[in-house]
Amino acid sequence: MTEPDMAIGRGETAPLATHRSHQDAVLPFAVAPLDLRGRAVQLGPSLDAILARHDYPTAVARLLGEAATLTALLGTALKFQGKFILQTQTNGPVSMLVADFRTPGSLRAYARFDAEAVEALPRTADAATLLGHGTLAMTVDQGSHMQRYQGIVQLDGIGLEEVARRYFRQSEQIPTEVRLAVGETLTRREGDTPGQNWTAGGVLLQFLPDNEERMRQRDLDGGDGSTPDTREEDNAWREGVALMNTIEAEELTDAAVTPERLLFRLFHEHGVHAFEPVAVADDCACSHDKVSQVISNLTTQERVESVEDGLIRVTCEFCSRAYEFEPQIFETKDTA
């Protein structure tokens, strides 16, 4: 991390919100007396743009908002040029979520779902209900010349907050706590049609003392009747978790509550340092050349089957950008 650019400590006031300038930026922070580090974020216009491109039901939009928020929190931890990808494959009404973050600050996200199955659920259906059972993969891609790193978490009726806890427990052995929330504001758009504006927020907290023995965690219950692990966790981490448990969803999604203000409320008794924020933007990686390359890799028969009205048309699932190609271009490549 860079040197801290602000300190929010005892007796100091938290910075105030100004024109929502705090949104769409991940704020790293540290609470040195408790050996805690973390990141906080509130997504506004970027998330609104991602969700507005698709006619997602409210429950699906909320779930995808959580996935995008978690991806922003984790992706901004990358210290190199690369990509962080979160993807689910499940048997639930939302069969697939994909969110990825490209350094230094590009975010995109997409959901695939069964419209009838989602419609049968309440608008407030939680992540566990929407996802069902399956797997969630978190992938760190350092480029074509470096090996990918991937961690898999089983989804067995859990939400994305618990996914993050399990991922770091299993893959990194780092005590981790996460809070995520998505807020919806009903609006009137052009033509007096109803619309929605979305805001999402999250905080990720980790315990990173110099002495690794202090990072001890209780083993997960194996469900086999074995004796539960009753070891006590470090008092500093227990306090950090207790403070995280006081976070209300409205604090994460209210545009008037900046991440700095929230961190001040949580940790002002110990003093909290905020570092340089990392800007996050709605930015899809698709392009004419990339889509053309994908089509080139298809077999001749697959390309023939893709032709409609004399053209091959492709729409990016993430940003809904449409591309058109004349089939003859690829016939020339076949004979080259």
LUMDREN-785878 format. One record per residue: residue number from 1; x, y, z of N, C-alpha, C in turn. Coordinates in steps of 0.001 Angstrom, whole numbers, plus 500000, padded with zeros to 6 digits. Example, Ala and Ser with C-alpha at 12.3 -4.5 7.8 and 13.67 -1.06 7.14 Angstrom:
% residues 2
[1,[513190,494310,507800],[512300,495500,507800],[513200,496700,507800]]
[2,[512850,497750,507080],[513670,498940,507140],[512900,500030,507870]]
***
This chain:
% residues 336
[1,[500831,498806,500000],[500000,500000,500000],[500869,501250,500000]]
[2,[500290,502311,499484],[501002,503575,499512],[500919,504173,500903]]
[3,[501663,505272,501096],[501583,505947,502385],[500176,506493,502586]]
[4,[499670,506486,503834],[498312,506960,504073],[498163,508429,503721]]
[5,[496994,508759,503136],[496771,510145,502779],[495839,510835,503762]]
[6,[495296,510112,504718],[494484,510744,505736],[494415,509827,506942]]
[7,[494270,510422,508109],[494112,509661,509338],[492803,510061,509983]]
[8,[491998,509069,510345],[490725,509333,510995],[490844,508746,512392]]
[9,[491289,509539,513337],[491610,508986,514644],[490797,509574,515765]]
[10,[491269,509391,516979],[490552,509860,518161],[490357,511376,518081]]
[11,[489130,511794,518341],[488835,513212,518413],[488766,513918,517076]]
[12,[488940,513180,515973],[488899,513806,514654],[487539,513578,514020]]
[13,[487180,514420,513084],[485904,514275,512403],[486100,513544,511091]]
[14,[485091,512780,510704],[485165,512060,509434],[484924,513022,508285]]
[15,[485616,512836,507154],[485379,513689,505986],[483925,513611,505545]]
[16,[483389,514724,505053],[481999,514775,504626],[481876,514436,503151]]
[17,[480690,513953,502759],[480433,513645,501355],[480325,514942,500556]]
[18,[480899,514949,499361],[480796,516111,498496],[480452,515659,497092]]
[19,[479197,515910,496696],[478748,515588,495342],[479007,514125,494984]]
[20,[478892,513247,495961],[479042,511808,495738],[480393,511461,495127]]
[21,[481391,512288,495336],[482703,512035,494754],[483350,510790,495347]]
[22,[482815,510322,496461],[483385,509137,497098],[482943,507858,496423]]
[23,[481902,507907,495591],[481389,506692,494974],[482323,506225,493855]]
[24,[482211,504921,493563],[483012,504302,492507],[484509,504444,492774]]
[25,[484888,504276,494037],[486300,504288,494423],[486471,503391,495642]]
[26,[487417,502467,495562],[487702,501560,496675],[488732,502217,497585]]
[27,[488419,502253,498871],[489272,502945,499841],[489979,501920,500737]]
[28,[491292,501698,500527],[492037,500831,501452],[492221,501538,502798]]
[29,[492283,500755,503877],[492469,501351,505191],[493195,500375,506113]]
[30,[493688,500894,507218],[494372,500069,508205],[494045,500579,509600]]
[31,[493868,499645,510531],[493682,499955,511953],[494854,499302,512673]]
[32,[495957,500022,512768],[497218,499452,513250],[497136,498853,514655]]
[33,[496472,499490,515635],[496445,498914,516982],[495797,497533,517052]]
[34,[494919,497221,516079],[494253,495921,516057],[494820,494998,514982]]
[35,[495856,495420,514288],[496449,494629,513195],[495422,494304,512115]]
[36,[494568,495270,511820],[493517,495077,510826],[493811,495889,509576]]
[37,[493547,495287,508433],[493596,495996,507152],[492340,495642,506373]]
[38,[491970,496520,505463],[490766,496230,504700],[490548,497213,503578]]
[39,[489383,497094,502950],[488982,497998,501878],[487490,498236,501993]]
[40,[487079,499443,501664],[485667,499820,501694],[485310,500466,500367]]
[41,[484069,500289,499942],[483658,500842,498649],[482174,501154,498668]]
[42,[481805,502164,497897],[480403,502396,497563],[480320,502628,496059]]
[43,[479614,501740,495374],[479432,501854,493930],[478146,502615,493639]]
[44,[478212,503565,492698],[477043,504347,492322],[476815,504319,490823]]
[45,[477253,505353,490095],[477015,505405,488647],[477545,504190,487883]]
[46,[478679,503635,488293],[479226,502484,487568],[478289,501289,487667]]
[47,[477780,501012,488868],[476854,499896,489041],[475536,500167,488329]]
[48,[475062,501401,488404],[473821,501765,487728],[473920,501492,486235]]
[49,[475069,501813,485646],[475262,501587,484212],[475297,500103,483888]]
[50,[475961,499314,484731],[476055,497863,484506],[474681,497218,484546]]
[51,[473854,497601,485516],[472546,496973,485680],[471516,497510,484688]]
[52,[471667,498768,484257],[470676,499385,483380],[470653,498767,481990]]
[53,[471738,498106,481578],[471806,497558,480214],[470941,496320,480035]]
[54,[470556,495700,481140],[469780,494464,481065],[468513,494607,481901]]
[55,[467479,493968,481459],[466203,494034,482178],[466190,492980,483283]]
[56,[467072,493175,484255],[467161,492213,485343],[465991,492383,486311]]
[57,[465382,491287,486758],[464450,491394,487878],[465182,491944,489098]]
[58,[464442,492546,490006],[465060,493211,491152],[465962,492278,491943]]
[59,[465505,491059,492202],[466301,490124,493002],[467621,489794,492311]]
[60,[467589,489630,490990],[468809,489320,490240],[469743,490518,490228]]
[61,[469180,491714,490060],[470003,492926,490059],[470717,493091,491395]]
[62,[470020,492812,492481],[470651,492910,493807],[471802,491918,493936]]
[63,[471577,490700,493496],[472617,489675,493584],[473821,490049,492736]]
[64,[473580,490528,491517],[474697,490921,490658],[475412,492140,491238]]
[65,[474666,493026,491886],[475293,494160,492553],[476228,493717,493662]]
[66,[475825,492702,494430],[476704,492152,495462],[477965,491559,494842]]
[67,[477785,490807,493744],[478943,490185,493080],[479904,491244,492562]]
[68,[479372,492324,491975],[480228,493391,491462],[480970,494089,492600]]
[69,[480288,494283,493713],[480911,494950,494859],[482036,494097,495431]]
[70,[481775,492800,495606],[482806,491902,496121],[483995,491843,495159]]
[71,[483721,491816,493863],[484788,491781,492870],[485635,493049,492922]]
[72,[485003,494195,493108],[485759,495450,493226],[486646,495432,494464]]
[73,[486130,494928,495585],[486917,494864,496817],[488128,493958,496661]]
[74,[487940,492821,496001],[489031,491859,495861],[489971,492219,494707]]
[75,[489421,492703,493613],[490241,493007,492446],[491205,494144,492673]]
[76,[490816,495128,493466],[491692,496268,493699],[492877,495914,494589]]
[77,[492922,494693,495086],[494081,494251,495868],[495231,493799,494973]]
[78,[494983,493625,493673],[496036,493173,492766],[497152,494205,492697]]
[79,[498389,493738,492783],[499548,494626,492748],[500274,494564,491405]]
[80,[499626,494000,490396],[500241,493842,489076],[499163,494019,488021]]
[81,[499569,494129,486774],[498621,494225,485676],[497973,492866,485468]]
[82,[496691,492794,485642],[496014,491511,485498],[494523,491650,485696]]
[83,[493893,490513,485958],[492437,490471,486052],[492026,489559,487206]]
[84,[490980,489969,487914],[490353,489126,488925],[488956,488784,488431]]
[85,[488619,487496,488434],[487336,487037,487885],[486583,486246,488945]]
[86,[485332,486600,489150],[484422,485846,490021],[483347,485231,489141]]
[87,[483154,483909,489247],[482147,483246,488397],[481491,482108,489150]]
[88,[480160,482040,489053],[479407,480944,489659],[478826,480048,488577]]
[89,[478666,478778,488907],[477917,477818,488091],[477073,477010,489072]]
[90,[475763,477202,489000],[474890,476601,490000],[473606,476076,489378]]
[91,[472804,475388,490216],[471532,474843,489752],[470354,475705,490165]]
[92,[470626,476908,490670],[469564,477786,491147],[468945,478612,490034]]
[93,[467955,479439,490363],[467319,480312,489368],[468321,481215,488644]]
[94,[469391,481629,489332],[470478,482368,488678],[471608,481370,488459]]
[95,[471693,480856,487254],[472621,479752,486978],[474064,480204,486824]]
[96,[474263,481498,486518],[475630,481972,486332],[475740,483456,486672]]
[97,[476756,483776,487434],[477168,485157,487663],[478605,485279,487184]]
[98,[478916,486346,486484],[480300,486634,486114],[480569,488106,486401]]
[99,[481610,488372,487163],[482060,489740,487389],[483575,489730,487303]]
[100,[484141,490679,486598],[485605,490728,486546],[486108,492157,486670]]
[101,[487316,492244,487207],[487990,493513,487439],[489334,493465,486737]]
[102,[489599,494456,485846],[490887,494577,485171],[491607,495792,485735]]
[103,[492860,495569,486124],[493636,496698,486633],[493832,497733,485517]]
[104,[493824,499017,485859],[493811,499518,487232],[492434,499719,487834]]
[105,[491330,499725,487006],[490047,500023,487623],[488824,499725,486790]]
[106,[488894,498720,485892],[487770,498419,485003],[486920,497290,485575]]
[107,[485613,497537,485679],[484683,496574,486271],[483562,496277,485294]]
[108,[483166,495009,485212],[481995,494633,484438],[481360,493415,485102]]
[109,[480064,493165,484796],[479371,492051,485440],[478151,491659,484612]]
[110,[477780,490383,484722],[476660,489848,483939],[476050,488673,484686]]
[111,[474721,488509,484556],[474007,487384,485184],[473161,486660,484150]]
[112,[473143,485329,484250],[472259,484508,483431],[471252,483829,484357]]
[113,[469971,483908,484032],[468956,483432,484958],[467746,482862,484231]]
[114,[466951,482084,484966],[465699,481526,484481],[464595,482496,484878]]
[115,[464029,483196,483906],[463067,484253,484194],[461842,483732,484941]]
[116,[461333,482574,484543],[460141,482035,485201],[460434,481633,486641]]
[117,[461589,481024,486858],[461949,480599,488215],[462160,481805,489121]]
[118,[462755,482856,488592],[462978,484065,489393],[461651,484760,489687]]
[119,[460758,484791,488708],[459470,485452,488885],[458642,484790,489986]]
[120,[458858,483503,490190],[458117,482782,491219],[458620,483083,492629]]
[121,[459757,483763,492726],[460341,484096,494025],[459969,485514,494430]]
[122,[460014,485829,495715],[459779,487214,496150],[460905,488132,495689]]
[123,[460609,489431,495568],[461616,490402,495140],[462785,490464,496105]]
[124,[462548,490027,497330],[463588,490091,498360],[464337,488766,498517]]
[125,[464189,487850,497555],[464886,486557,497646],[466372,486770,497861]]
[126,[466965,485988,498795],[468377,486201,499121],[469294,485451,498167]]
[127,[470592,485705,498313],[471578,485135,497407],[471575,483609,497453]]
[128,[471437,483039,498645],[471461,481582,498776],[470329,480945,497984]]
[129,[469149,481555,498033],[467991,481026,497298],[468189,481162,495800]]
[130,[468720,482278,495358],[468896,482525,493931],[469994,481654,493327]]
[131,[471046,481411,494087],[472175,480648,493559],[471956,479141,493647]]
[132,[471336,478672,494715],[471193,477234,494887],[472524,476587,495217]]
[133,[472779,475426,494610],[474005,474677,494885],[474884,474615,493631]]
[134,[476167,474644,493857],[477120,474593,492759],[478478,475035,493235]]
[135,[479180,475769,492385],[480528,476230,492739],[480704,477698,492384]]
[136,[481604,478334,493095],[482042,479686,492770],[483552,479656,492635]]
[137,[484038,480162,491512],[485481,480212,491263],[485954,481651,491313]]
[138,[487070,481853,492006],[487749,483144,492009],[489093,482946,491334]]
[139,[489318,483663,490237],[490499,483458,489410],[491323,484735,489318]]
[140,[492621,484591,489513],[493561,485690,489315],[494354,485393,488049]]
[141,[494197,486246,487049],[494845,486071,485744],[495931,487130,485607]]
[142,[497188,486685,485565],[498313,487608,485462],[498798,487797,484033]]
[143,[498009,487342,483060],[498398,487515,481670],[498760,486205,481016]]
[144,[498940,486238,479694],[499146,485016,478910],[500447,484308,479231]]
[145,[501419,485012,479788],[502721,484405,480046],[502897,483952,481500]]
[146,[501824,484065,482287],[501886,483682,483692],[500784,482685,483996]]
[147,[501029,481829,484973],[500046,480819,485349],[498892,481453,486107]]
[148,[497683,481002,485794],[496508,481476,486517],[496444,480838,487901]]
[149,[495872,481599,488844],[495612,481042,490170],[494099,481036,490376]]
[150,[493564,479890,490820],[492117,479791,490987],[491771,479104,492294]]
[151,[490802,479666,493000],[490265,479059,494209],[488790,478745,494000]]
[152,[488349,477580,494477],[486972,477125,494298],[486293,477046,495658]]
[153,[485074,477571,495735],[484267,477477,496949],[482963,476777,496593]]
[154,[482590,475785,497375],[481317,475100,497162],[480170,475984,497632]]
[155,[479154,476108,496794],[477952,476851,497161],[476892,475847,497600]]
[156,[476598,475869,498874],[475644,474902,499431],[474596,475624,500259]]
[157,[473991,476644,499648],[472993,477414,500358],[473579,478568,501133]]
[158,[474672,479145,500641],[475309,480280,501308],[475294,481496,500387]]
[159,[475459,482681,500973],[475521,483914,500214],[476948,484317,499925]]
[160,[477121,485458,499263],[478441,485875,498823],[479336,486334,499972]]
[161,[478760,486842,501049],[479578,487199,502201],[480268,485955,502769]]
[162,[479499,484884,502926],[480069,483641,503457],[481044,483024,502456]]
[163,[480792,483209,501172],[481733,482734,500148],[483114,483340,500376]]
[164,[483166,484657,500590],[484452,485327,500787],[485142,484820,502049]]
[165,[484382,484627,503114],[484984,484120,504355],[485613,482750,504118]]
[166,[484880,481872,503445],[485384,480511,503211],[486582,480519,502265]]
[167,[486524,481383,501260],[487620,481439,500303],[488928,481773,501009]]
[168,[488924,482797,501833],[490156,483202,502508],[490546,482222,503613]]
[169,[489578,481567,504217],[489903,480560,505220],[490592,479357,504570]]
[170,[490054,478924,503417],[490560,477712,502772],[491818,477978,501945]]
[171,[491840,479094,501212],[492920,479329,500256],[494067,480151,500825]]
[172,[493754,481111,501669],[494781,482035,502139],[495061,481906,503631]]
[173,[494177,481229,504378],[494297,481108,505836],[494401,482475,506502]]
[174,[493629,483423,505981],[493595,484770,506550],[492207,485017,507134]]
[175,[492106,485346,508419],[490798,485690,508986],[490200,486875,508236]]
[176,[488998,486697,507723],[488378,487697,506856],[486911,487859,507206]]
[177,[486448,489089,507234],[485033,489388,507442],[484581,490332,506335]]
[178,[483355,490136,505852],[482834,490911,504726],[481399,491336,505008]]
[179,[481081,492553,504604],[479700,493025,504616],[479387,493613,503246]]
[180,[478243,493203,502675],[477809,493676,501365],[476348,494110,501450]]
[181,[475978,495128,500690],[474586,495561,500630],[474337,496273,499313]]
[182,[473106,496139,498810],[472706,496796,497565],[471413,497543,497826]]
[183,[471348,498795,497404],[470163,499622,497607],[469545,500050,496291]]
[184,[468226,500149,496288],[467462,500492,495089],[466636,501738,495354]]
[185,[466696,502697,494429],[465869,503889,494511],[464987,503954,493275]]
[186,[463679,503995,493472],[462749,504076,492346],[462726,505499,491814]]
[187,[462743,505640,490493],[462790,506955,489859],[461781,507032,488723]]
[188,[461625,508220,488167],[460838,508426,486956],[461773,508855,485853]]
[189,[461768,508109,484756],[462672,508413,483660],[461910,509067,482503]]
[190,[462586,509209,481367],[462003,509877,480207],[460679,509237,479828]]
[191,[459669,510059,479570],[458356,509542,479247],[457566,509137,480466]]
[192,[458045,509524,481639],[457381,509232,482914],[457296,507738,483186]]
[193,[458248,506978,482626],[458278,505544,482898],[459068,505274,484173]]
[194,[458633,504284,484959],[459351,503997,486196],[460743,503432,485911]]
[195,[461681,503771,486755],[463041,503273,486609],[463658,503015,487968]]
[196,[464917,502618,487964],[465621,502300,489195],[467023,502896,489140]]
[197,[467469,503383,490270],[468868,503743,490447],[469441,502833,491515]]
[198,[470691,502397,491307],[471274,501408,492203],[472535,501951,492883]]
[199,[472676,501593,494133],[473893,501876,494893],[474254,500607,495659]]
[200,[475527,500299,495732],[475975,499129,496496],[477197,499507,497300]]
[201,[477358,498858,498432],[478518,499133,499260],[479044,497878,499919]]
[202,[480284,497940,500324],[480873,496782,500988],[482107,497155,501782]]
[203,[482388,496351,502777],[483618,496479,503562],[484226,495088,503702]]
[204,[485515,494975,503438],[486265,493735,503638],[487339,494010,504685]]
[205,[487365,493198,505731],[488295,493373,506835],[489115,492110,507023]]
[206,[490437,492254,507214],[491315,491105,507417],[492250,491341,508602]]
[207,[492604,490238,509256],[493478,490275,510427],[494861,489815,510001]]
[208,[495838,490734,510059],[497178,490457,509548],[498257,490879,510538]]
[209,[498339,490193,511689],[499398,490501,512651],[500747,489978,512177]]
[210,[501836,490524,512719],[503175,490043,512373],[503374,488602,512831]]
[211,[502800,488251,513960],[502900,486901,514497],[501771,486047,513932]]
[212,[502108,485098,513033],[501080,484291,512382],[500287,483446,513370]]
[213,[500867,483118,514525],[500156,482336,515515],[498903,483064,515990]]
[214,[498976,484401,515978],[497810,485182,516393],[496670,485084,515387]]
[215,[496950,484599,514167],[495925,484508,513137],[495110,483229,513232]]
[216,[495315,482468,514288],[494632,481181,514403],[493108,481366,514271]]
[217,[492505,480406,513614],[491062,480402,513421],[490506,479052,513832]]
[218,[489285,479059,514237],[488635,477793,514555],[488428,476992,513275]]
[219,[488637,475685,513353],[488385,474824,512200],[486896,474795,511910]]
[220,[486555,474681,510616],[485156,474551,510226],[484586,473241,510736]]
[221,[483310,473253,511106],[482637,472042,511554],[482509,471083,510382]]
[222,[483108,469900,510521],[483066,468929,509428],[481743,468224,509276]]
[223,[480841,468387,510244],[479530,467750,510158],[479557,466246,510346]]
[224,[480672,465736,510877],[480811,464294,511037],[480720,463858,512497]]
[225,[480271,464767,513352],[480135,464419,514754],[481408,464540,515559]]
[226,[482484,465006,514939],[483747,465153,515655],[483657,466307,516651]]
[227,[484587,466356,517590],[484568,467385,518617],[484801,468762,517999]]
[228,[483912,469728,518246],[484091,471066,517668],[485373,471723,518159]]
[229,[485944,472552,517313],[487142,473306,517669],[486716,474478,518560]]
[230,[487220,474522,519787],[486815,475559,520739],[487938,476549,521032]]
[231,[488987,476546,520217],[490081,477475,520452],[489586,478918,520379]]
[232,[490122,479740,521251],[489761,481150,521264],[490524,481899,520176]]
[233,[489831,482790,519470],[490484,483628,518482],[491088,484846,519179]]
[234,[492020,485493,518505],[492693,486648,519076],[491678,487742,519412]]
[235,[491877,488405,520552],[490942,489428,521000],[490818,490578,520007]]
[236,[491929,490935,519347],[491883,492028,518371],[490956,491667,517214]]
[237,[491053,490436,516740],[490187,490010,515631],[488737,489902,516085]]
[238,[488521,489424,517290],[487152,489331,517798],[486523,490717,517886]]
[239,[487303,491709,518277],[486773,493067,518345],[486460,493586,516943]]
[240,[487361,493300,515983],[487112,493731,514618],[485830,493149,514057]]
[241,[485590,491862,514290],[484372,491205,513809],[483150,491802,514496]]
[242,[483260,492046,515797],[482135,492626,516531],[481763,493998,515970]]
[243,[482761,494794,515625],[482491,496105,515048],[481863,495976,513667]]
[244,[482356,495036,512875],[481771,494810,511545],[480301,494398,511654]]
[245,[479968,493668,512696],[478595,493203,512882],[477627,494336,513193]]
[246,[478145,495518,513503],[477268,496658,513775],[476893,497419,512513]]
[247,[477483,497060,511380],[477207,497785,510132],[475775,497511,509670]]
[248,[475037,498562,509411],[473690,498451,508852],[473763,498565,507329]]
[249,[472851,497874,506648],[472843,497899,505187],[472728,499333,504661]]
[250,[471931,500163,505350],[471730,501533,504889],[473027,502339,504941]]
[251,[473929,502007,505862],[475196,502727,505932],[476053,502448,504700]]
[252,[475900,501275,504116],[476690,500907,502951],[476124,501486,501657]]
[253,[474814,501752,501625],[474174,502161,500373],[473725,503617,500357]]
[254,[473739,504289,501488],[473318,505694,501555],[474429,506584,501000]]
[255,[474109,507348,499952],[475120,508201,499320],[475652,509266,500260]]
[256,[474924,509558,501333],[475383,510560,502291],[476392,510000,503285]]
[257,[476535,508685,503312],[477475,508046,504240],[478702,507613,503444]]
[258,[479768,508383,503506],[480984,508040,502783],[481689,506870,503459]]
[259,[482533,506138,502740],[483338,505112,503395],[484165,505675,504549]]
[260,[484685,506886,504388],[485451,507506,505481],[484592,507685,506724]]
[261,[483382,508155,506538],[482491,508356,507685],[482186,507032,508374]]
[262,[481949,505987,507584],[481661,504680,508167],[482870,504142,508925]]
[263,[484054,504270,508333],[485262,503789,509001],[485507,504549,510304]]
[264,[485203,505836,510297],[485354,506624,511516],[484432,506090,512611]]
[265,[483182,505815,512246],[482253,505284,513245],[482730,503958,513815]]
[266,[483285,503107,512943],[483686,501779,513375],[484947,501786,514231]]
[267,[485942,502561,513812],[487286,502365,514374],[487911,503616,514997]]
[268,[487151,504691,515225],[487762,505933,515691],[488427,505793,517055]]
[269,[487977,504866,517871],[488593,504708,519194],[490042,504236,519089]]
[270,[490354,503522,518022],[491716,503009,517836],[492516,503856,516852]]
[271,[491820,504608,516005],[492497,505353,514949],[492561,504518,513694]]
[272,[492122,505078,512574],[492124,504350,511308],[492762,505227,510244]]
[273,[493670,504643,509478],[494334,505349,508378],[493711,504921,507052]]
[274,[493313,505895,506261],[492800,505628,504919],[493894,505923,503905]]
[275,[494021,505052,502901],[495049,505186,501878],[494445,505760,500594]]
[276,[495286,505958,499610],[494833,506519,498334],[493735,505638,497729]]
[277,[492554,506192,497413],[491483,505385,496829],[491810,504935,495411]]
[278,[491207,503829,495016],[491378,503271,493669],[490066,503447,492917]]
[279,[490067,504238,491872],[488846,504509,491109],[488385,503262,490365]]
[280,[487069,503070,490324],[486454,501933,489630],[485492,502483,488586]]
[281,[485530,501929,487375],[484680,502432,486297],[484014,501272,485562]]
[282,[482802,501522,485108],[482117,500594,484210],[482864,500607,482883]]
[283,[483522,499499,482557],[484397,499496,481380],[484518,498068,480857]]
[284,[483850,497789,479752],[483894,496448,479174],[485157,496277,478327]]
[285,[485653,495051,478283],[486892,494768,477554],[486652,494325,476116]]
[286,[485398,494249,475690],[485133,493770,474335],[485575,494804,473297]]
[287,[485845,494329,472087],[486219,495215,470988],[485950,494484,469673]]
[288,[485946,495232,468587],[485727,494637,467264],[486777,493574,466969]]
[289,[488033,493875,467267],[489112,492933,466980],[488997,491663,467822]]
[290,[488646,491808,469103],[488538,490629,469968],[487393,489725,469534]]
[291,[486254,490329,469177],[485120,489525,468724],[485447,488848,467394]]
[292,[486140,489574,466521],[486548,488992,465242],[487440,487776,465457]]
[293,[488342,487855,466428],[489234,486737,466721],[488458,485521,467216]]
[294,[487447,485766,468038],[486610,484663,468529],[485911,483962,467369]]
[295,[485371,484750,466442],[484683,484167,465287],[485672,483407,464409]]
[296,[486884,483923,464277],[487912,483248,463479],[488233,481869,464038]]
[297,[488109,481706,465340],[488439,480434,465978],[487326,479399,465857]]
[298,[486155,479821,465336],[485067,478867,465116],[485373,478018,463879]]
[299,[484742,476865,463815],[484867,476047,462606],[484064,476692,461482]]
[300,[484365,476291,460253],[483627,476835,459108],[482135,476575,459253]]
[301,[481771,475375,459697],[480362,475028,459861],[479700,475891,460927]]
[302,[480406,476146,462021],[479840,476988,463084],[479606,478408,462586]]
[303,[480493,478908,461750],[480303,480252,461218],[479134,480289,460241]]
[304,[478999,479242,459430],[477873,479175,458490],[476552,479204,459255]]
[305,[476491,478472,460361],[475265,478412,461164],[474996,479720,461890]]
[306,[475997,480593,461988],[475828,481871,462694],[475341,482981,461779]]
[307,[475291,482740,460469],[474904,483783,459516],[473391,483987,459535]]
[308,[472976,485251,459687],[471565,485633,459598],[471456,486859,458715]]
[309,[470616,486761,457688],[470430,487870,456743],[471757,488341,456176]]
[310,[472649,487390,455912],[473899,487693,455255],[474999,488229,456157]]
[311,[474760,488284,457466],[475759,488817,458380],[475910,487917,459608]]
[312,[477085,487968,460219],[477301,487338,461519],[477193,488438,462561]]
[313,[476212,488307,463449],[475972,489327,464467],[476302,488765,465846]]
[314,[477015,489560,466607],[477400,489175,467969],[477099,490337,468906]]
[315,[476447,490024,470031],[476179,491035,471052],[476914,490657,472330]]
[316,[477695,491573,472861],[478442,491322,474098],[477459,491156,475251]]
[317,[477568,490049,475984],[476658,489808,477101],[476859,490815,478218]]
[318,[478048,491348,478360],[478323,492286,479438],[477750,493673,479156]]
[319,[478147,494270,478030],[477795,495670,477775],[476707,495851,476724]]
[320,[476236,494760,476115],[475171,494790,475099],[475578,495490,473810]]
[321,[476883,495697,473613],[477349,496301,472369],[477211,495275,471239]]
[322,[476687,495723,470098],[476438,494821,468975],[477536,494968,467918]]
[323,[477951,493826,467354],[478975,493806,466307],[478428,493038,465107]]
[324,[478769,493495,463917],[478350,492832,462680],[479569,492554,461805]]
[325,[479578,491369,461185],[480697,490969,460328],[480156,490312,459058]]
[326,[480827,490556,457949],[480499,489866,456714],[481225,488519,456700]]
[327,[480517,487434,456441],[481132,486104,456478],[482315,485952,455553]]
[328,[482328,486699,454453],[483408,486562,453480],[484777,486898,454076]]
[329,[484798,487761,455087],[486066,488121,455724],[486763,486883,456265]]
[330,[485989,485995,456873],[486554,484808,457512],[486831,483693,456514]]
[331,[486095,483715,455372],[486384,482764,454307],[487762,483043,453733]]
[332,[488112,484322,453615],[489433,484701,453130],[490515,484199,454077]]
[333,[490267,484305,455385],[491236,483842,456370],[491404,482336,456296]]
[334,[490319,481619,455979],[490387,480151,455897],[491307,479696,454773]]
[335,[491336,480468,453692],[492149,480054,452542],[493532,480671,452512]]
[336,[493781,481548,453534],[495072,482236,453559],[496193,481273,453918]]
***
